[in-house]
Amino acid sequence: MFKLFRFLKPYKVGVSAVIIFMLLQSLAQLYLPTLLADIVDIGVVKGDVPYILKFGAYMLIVALSAGVCVVIASYLLARAATGFGRDLRRSVFAHVESFSLGEFDKLGTSSLITRTTNDIAQVQQVIVMMRMFIGAPTMLVGGVIMAVYKDFNLALVLIAIIPILAISIIAIMRKGIPLFKALQVKIDQINLVLRENLTGIRVIRAFNRSEHEQHKFEKANRDYTQTAIKVNNIMATMMPLMMLVFNLGVVVILWYGGIRIDNNQMQIGDLMAFIQYAMQIMFSMFMMTMIFVMIPRASASAVRINEVLNMESIVRNPESAKTLPRGRGAVEFHQVSFSYPGAEQPAIRDISFRAEPGEVTAIIGGTGSGKTTLINLLLRFYDVDSGRIEVGGEPLKSLDLDSLREAIGYVPQKAVLFSGTFADNIRYGREEANETEILHAAQIAQAAEFIQEMKDSFQSVLAQGGTNLSGGQKQRLSIARALARKPSIYVFDDSFSALDFKTDAKLRAALKAETKDATMIIVAQRVSTIMDADRILVLEDGRIAGMGTHAELMKSCKVYQEIVASQLSEEEIA
Ligand SMILES: Nc1ncnc2c1ncn2[C@@H]1O[C@H](COP(=O)(O)OP(=O)(O)OP(=O)(O)O)[C@@H](O)[C@H]1O
């Protein structure tokens, strides 16, 4: 956790001031019982009213000063803690942005959300409580010193209680700490179920699986609750135990103090002050227990945050990265193989092909044959295990990542849209795109018509993630976004699947003129979409089963013939 405290650096002046104010507050608190003892022993015993009033006023001033110190310290600390939380969230977010898909697979999206929110909040909470870290030990040590100063013999009773309390706290905490770690993992689990539920709500409803999902959530929720109850039970035993030991201690102090007053070895005011010091010591031990409760939980969170911050993306921008010149879009795969981390089988093996500018290269194959994987490698979402990919004649690994991705207009398999207007979503492809260019991109993508029918046309606002659009409309919008980019390479990953045959054909005809100089890579399931491509790659189980034009493949490639035959018969049946 201390590693994360580097994020407190910008607030070091504030934090130093907090330390000073808290020390002053503790000193003031420690002075109060001595003043009280003087009032009783000198003022009350001798009936000296002006003395009582004078020292009463002193007490008031000291107490007020202590209060002001706490208020200022709390304010400064709250500012530092919120700033710390904001900076840490910003850093984690920025770091996660640099991850390749490999790191996302490893950590999991739900866990990343918990780590950026809940885990950071836990650490932030510790900073808020830092006031106690300074106040409690000072009060404890100061209280013991003052108690010894007041009456050494009586202080021995107190000194005997402290180790008993400390041992009980340590024993209880040893049981609690592993549970805190488990608690955070269980929150992850709740988030995971919740996220799947919210994103998959349509499927859950359609398959009448609400009850099943409720059970799943119930299980994760119960699991978390049970651990939380266990933790709280352990913590709950701590308070009564401390109170018991302390109250027994007070009884012993009163009994022994009474004897010492009787023998004229001690004054009544000193006994009163002594009991107050005992209270302060007790209170500071309470606070230290709270710190012991929070630190293990927060350090479990800190470990999880550091895991994110220390994770380096396996896909890195090269040191002397080359910028891809505009217009150079030839793509070449040389004997490329790749396995997903932890997978037994390679997703693609020994893939070699060349996609030229001004040509359409299509990729077809059954589900799971490796089509999307090929695209993931071209966009450098992952790095190849062996072989080489070149773009514009340059090895992919030598190219600046931003410049590579700038050259590619990517349309993903599942359309992803963002909150904002239609224009904003198209402009996502290229921020400088003007209104004419946005309209043009939408026209080519066959999206202009339905957008213009909306109340505010291109300024209409999309519901979250585009939920107010049909699958085909979403696809067309994400095609328009790629077109607005005016890239030298277009990558369509099964992006026409939600379009009807007529729109599909119209879109492809419009695209042809628009993208005549670009390298087109189209992944498709439908033969009709790619029949007139210059080159068709047929994938089967991650390998190339055939390559050529439609006519060539119809003659030479069995897998392709089977795909064509299956689709034709399907259409005929339909
Ligand atoms: N993130 C991942 N982690 C591990 N394995 C993966 C991952 N993504 C895909 N795979 C595996 O890699 C293989 C190829 O998947 P890929 O997504 O490339 O297939 P595809 O041809 O695009 O299929 P579809 O047409 O169904 O989208 C599959 O066996 C799949 O299970």
The ligand as an SDF file (V2000), in Angstrom:
LIG
                    3D

 31 33  0  0  0  0  0  0  0  0999 V2000
   -9.9400  -14.1460  -26.2570 N   0  0  0  0  0  0  0  0  0  0  0  0
   -9.7960  -15.4500  -26.5240 C   0  0  0  0  0  0  0  0  0  0  0  0
   -9.1660  -16.2600  -25.6450 N   0  0  0  0  0  0  0  0  0  0  0  0
   -8.9900  -17.5680  -25.9050 C   0  0  0  0  0  0  0  0  0  0  0  0
   -9.4130  -18.1710  -27.0260 N   0  0  0  0  0  0  0  0  0  0  0  0
  -10.0610  -17.4320  -27.9460 C   0  0  0  0  0  0  0  0  0  0  0  0
  -10.2900  -16.0250  -27.7360 C   0  0  0  0  0  0  0  0  0  0  0  0
  -10.9430  -15.5370  -28.8210 N   0  0  0  0  0  0  0  0  0  0  0  0
  -11.1190  -16.5960  -29.6520 C   0  0  0  0  0  0  0  0  0  0  0  0
  -10.5990  -17.7220  -29.1430 N   0  0  0  0  0  0  0  0  0  0  0  0
  -10.5540  -19.0670  -29.7880 C   0  0  0  0  0  0  0  0  0  0  0  0
   -9.8230  -18.9400  -30.9930 O   0  0  0  0  0  0  0  0  0  0  0  0
  -10.4620  -19.6600  -32.0460 C   0  0  0  0  0  0  0  0  0  0  0  0
  -10.7190  -18.7430  -33.2440 C   0  0  0  0  0  0  0  0  0  0  0  0
  -11.6500  -17.7650  -32.8730 O   0  0  0  0  0  0  0  0  0  0  0  0
  -12.1020  -16.5830  -33.8310 P   0  0  0  0  0  0  0  0  0  0  0  0
  -12.8830  -15.6170  -33.0130 O   0  0  0  0  0  0  0  0  0  0  0  0
  -10.9410  -16.0820  -34.5570 O   0  0  0  0  0  0  0  0  0  0  0  0
  -13.0640  -17.3470  -34.8310 O   0  0  0  0  0  0  0  0  0  0  0  0
  -13.9630  -16.7700  -36.0170 P   0  0  0  0  0  0  0  0  0  0  0  0
  -13.5660  -17.5210  -37.2370 O   0  0  0  0  0  0  0  0  0  0  0  0
  -13.8810  -15.3080  -36.0780 O   0  0  0  0  0  0  0  0  0  0  0  0
  -15.3980  -17.2530  -35.5410 O   0  0  0  0  0  0  0  0  0  0  0  0
  -16.8290  -16.5390  -35.7420 P   0  0  0  0  0  0  0  0  0  0  0  0
  -17.1600  -16.6070  -37.1800 O   0  0  0  0  0  0  0  0  0  0  0  0
  -17.7180  -17.4200  -34.9360 O   0  0  0  0  0  0  0  0  0  0  0  0
  -16.7000  -15.1710  -35.1930 O   0  0  0  0  0  0  0  0  0  0  0  0
  -11.7150  -20.2550  -31.4580 C   0  0  0  0  0  0  0  0  0  0  0  0
  -11.4350  -21.6230  -31.2090 O   0  0  0  0  0  0  0  0  0  0  0  0
  -11.9280  -19.5260  -30.1630 C   0  0  0  0  0  0  0  0  0  0  0  0
  -12.4380  -20.3960  -29.1920 O   0  0  0  0  0  0  0  0  0  0  0  0
  1  2  1  0
  2  3  1  0
  2  7  2  0
  3  4  2  0
  4  5  1  0
  5  6  2  0
  6  7  1  0
  6 10  1  0
  7  8  1  0
  8  9  2  0
  9 10  1  0
 10 11  1  0
 11 12  1  0
 11 30  1  0
 12 13  1  0
 13 14  1  0
 13 28  1  0
 14 15  1  0
 15 16  1  0
 16 17  2  0
 16 18  1  0
 16 19  1  0
 19 20  1  0
 20 21  2  0
 20 22  1  0
 20 23  1  0
 23 24  1  0
 24 25  2  0
 24 26  1  0
 24 27  1  0
 28 29  1  0
 28 30  1  0
 30 31  1  0
M  END
$$$$
